Amino acid sequence: MKRSLLLTITSVIAYLALSSYSNGIAQFPNSLNRTGAGGSVANCAGSGCHAGNGGLSVDITMYDIATNTIVSNGKYIPNKPYRVRISAQKSIGGGGSFPEFGFQFTAERGAGQGAGNYFSNPGMQANPVPPFVILEHANPLPATGSNSIIFNINWIAPGPGSGDVKLWATVLASNDNGFADGDLTDNTSRIYQEGAATGIADLGKDVQTKLYPVPATDVLNLSLTGAAKGSYQLLVYGQNGTIAVQKTILVSSDEFSTHVNTATLAAGNYFVLLSKDGKQRIIPFMKQ
């Protein structure tokens, strides 16, 4: 009787612990990094948690947002936006079905330093676990295929001189039984070398840009101060890396403003890419 009661209590504690982890483990007070970056644990194993790696195949692929092509040369361009695609697929026979997934992602440069900027898409959240910011699920992500998932992260590469960057991802496939048994997890990483930054310099330190209101609702305003006169290309990239808005603006004065119609955009995170003569400025914003 005592043993049965002890097992029941242990099961309840494990269930409560796992329930609290279902919306991410990097958020305070857990503050756990399971990506492998900076020498951290590279799986979801641990007391009251899941098993070690196995049974899941995880992959990272980086795309050039501007051309929607895979970065096949293993190099990133400083300050350039990319779409990081993470995929996971059950790799063993049997073992039931896995309708939900969780994940952690981060980028690392040098000796345990964060690299670049990325922002959470719907269903995701960014939490600081120094020296990194960990991007993870805010709620379990539904499978996009049979025992598999594919999702995208928008990442802006770090500035010149950052050196090699390693992208880390740990993915958990959950059988949704409320307990740790039977779940699958695995980790992967991919290194990208710093490439030449030719042709993508910033618009200039004297150029001031401002987006408002943020979060945006129906209209997003852009103000420019100190920008060279002439024609600029303005692109708004969506959460999946596609172009949501594209327009050409003609700057005719030192103090210039324009607007973008955002009424039809879905709620979430976006960024404006403003470019002229091979120079650009990237400005993130949120649509409410």
Sequence and secondary structure as in RCSB ss.txt:
>XXXX:A:sequence
MKRSLLLTITSVIAYLALSSYSNGIAQFPNSLNRTGAGGSVANCAGSGCHAGNGGLSVDITMYDIATNTIVSNGK
YIPNKPYRVRISAQKSIGGGGSFPEFGFQFTAERGAGQGAGNYFSNPGMQANPVPPFVILEHANPLPATGSNSII
FNINWIAPGPGSGDVKLWATVLASNDNGFADGDLTDNTSRIYQEGAATGIADLGKDVQTKLYPVPATDVLNLSLT
GAAKGSYQLLVYGQNGTIAVQKTILVSSDEFSTHVNTATLAAGNYFVLLSKDGKQRIIPFMKQ
>XXXX:A:secstr
 HHHHHHHHHHHHHHHHHHHHTT SSSTTT    S GGG   SSBSTTSB  SBSEEEEEEEEETTTTEE  SSE
E TT EEEEEEEEEE SS S    EEEEEEEEEETTTEE SEEE  TTEEEEEETTEEEEEESS EE SBTTEEE
EEEEEE   TT   EEEEEEEEEE  SSSSTT EEEEEEEEEEE   TT EES TT EEEEESSSBSSEEEEEEE
S  SEEEEEEEE TTS EEEEEEEEE SSEEEEEEE TTS SEEEEEEEEETTEEEEEEEEE 
